[in-house]
Amino acid sequence: MAQALLADRLGRAYPNEDWQVSSAGMWAVEGLPASEGAQAVLAERELDLSAHRSRAVTPELLDQARLVLVMAGVHREALTHEFPSVVGKLFLLAEMVGEAYDIQDPYGGPLEEYERTAVKLENLIDRGLERIRSLAA
């Protein structure tokens, strides 16, 4: 959800800039579609996740990235341990608004959890968009 929401917000706020937003997981199983809950919640926002497929983090993906945002401290710790070169461009999403807390993954939970998570993500992305843009420049 975070990938789609961030790509949407960047595209709307900066339509003349070429943004590439992608997602990958430390422990992701390759090739799975977005969960039904994520698809449903984002469909309400006119965002289509039907083409999304999960993928694992790779050194190549991290090397290509100008900015790496994670939702939880455990993700940051794992990435820092496994890929030390990413440290200077690795942040919690909440840090984009000057805070430091985890966003829990609603995977497998009820639709209401997906909705609450989407609202949290939208809030952080909207408030932190300029900082995200600045750090990714």
C-alpha positions in Angstrom: 0.0 0.0 0.0 2.8 2.4 0.9 4.4 2.1 -2.6 1.1 2.9 -4.4 0.2 5.7 -2.1 3.6 7.3 -2.3 3.8 7.0 -6.1 0.3 8.5 -6.4 1.2 11.4 -4.1 4.5 12.2 -5.8 2.9 12.0 -9.2 0.1 14.4 -8.2 2.4 16.9 -6.4 5.3 16.8 -8.9 3.7 15.8 -12.2 6.7 17.0 -14.3 9.2 14.9 -12.4 10.0 11.3 -13.2 9.5 9.2 -10.0 10.2 5.5 -9.6 8.7 4.0 -6.5 9.1 0.3 -5.8 8.8 -2.0 -2.9 10.5 -5.1 -1.7 10.5 -7.1 1.5 13.3 -8.6 3.6 11.4 -11.9 4.0 9.1 -11.6 1.0 8.0 -14.6 -1.0 8.5 -13.7 -4.7 5.6 -13.2 -7.0 2.6 -13.0 -4.7 -0.2 -10.5 -5.5 -1.1 -7.8 -3.1 -3.5 -9.1 -0.4 -7.2 -8.8 -1.0 -7.4 -6.3 1.9 -4.8 -4.0 0.4 -6.4 -4.2 -3.0 -9.8 -3.4 -1.7 -8.7 -0.4 0.5 -6.7 1.1 -2.4 -9.4 0.5 -4.9 -11.6 2.8 -2.8 -8.9 5.4 -3.5 -8.9 4.6 -7.2 -5.5 2.9 -7.0 -5.1 -0.4 -8.7 -2.8 -3.0 -7.1 -3.8 -5.9 -9.4 -0.4 -5.9 -11.2 1.6 -5.8 -8.0 3.8 -8.8 -7.2 6.0 -9.2 -4.1 9.7 -9.4 -4.4 12.6 -9.7 -2.0 15.2 -7.0 -1.3 18.4 -7.4 -3.3 21.7 -5.6 -3.2 21.0 -4.3 -6.7 17.7 -2.8 -5.7 19.3 -1.0 -2.8 22.2 0.2 -4.9 19.7 1.8 -7.4 17.6 3.4 -4.7 18.2 7.0 -3.8 16.1 6.7 -0.7 14.9 3.6 1.2 11.9 4.0 3.5 10.8 1.2 5.9 7.8 0.8 8.0 9.4 -0.7 11.1 12.6 -0.6 13.1 13.1 -4.3 12.7 13.3 -3.8 8.9 15.8 -1.0 9.4 17.9 -3.2 11.7 17.8 -6.2 9.3 18.7 -4.0 6.3 21.5 -2.3 8.1 22.9 -5.6 9.2 22.7 -7.3 5.8 23.5 -4.3 3.6 25.6 -1.8 5.6 26.0 0.5 2.5 22.3 1.4 2.7 22.7 3.2 6.1 22.9 6.8 4.7 19.7 6.5 2.7 17.6 4.4 5.0 14.8 5.9 7.1 11.6 4.9 8.9 8.7 6.4 7.1 7.7 8.1 10.3 11.0 9.9 10.3 9.8 11.9 7.3 7.7 13.9 9.8 10.2 14.0 12.6 8.9 11.1 14.5 10.1 7.5 15.1 7.5 4.7 15.4 6.5 1.6 13.5 3.6 1.1 11.1 2.3 -2.4 11.6 1.6 -4.5 8.5 -2.1 -5.4 8.4 -1.4 -8.5 6.4 -4.0 -11.2 7.2 -6.0 -8.9 9.4 -9.5 -7.6 8.9 -10.3 -4.9 6.3 -10.6 -2.3 9.1 -6.9 -2.8 9.9 -6.0 -2.2 6.3 -8.1 1.0 6.3 -6.4 2.2 9.5 -3.0 1.5 8.1 -3.8 3.2 4.8 -4.9 6.3 6.7 -1.7 6.3 8.7 0.4 5.9 5.6 -1.5 8.7 3.8 -1.0 11.0 6.8 2.8 10.3 7.0 3.3 10.6 3.2 1.3 13.8 2.9 3.0 15.5 5.8 6.5 14.2 4.8 6.3 14.5 1.0 8.6 17.5 0.7 11.2 15.8 2.9 10.9 12.6 0.9 11.4 14.6 -2.3 14.4 16.4 -0.8 16.1 13.2 0.4 15.5 11.4 -2.9 16.8 14.2 -5.0 
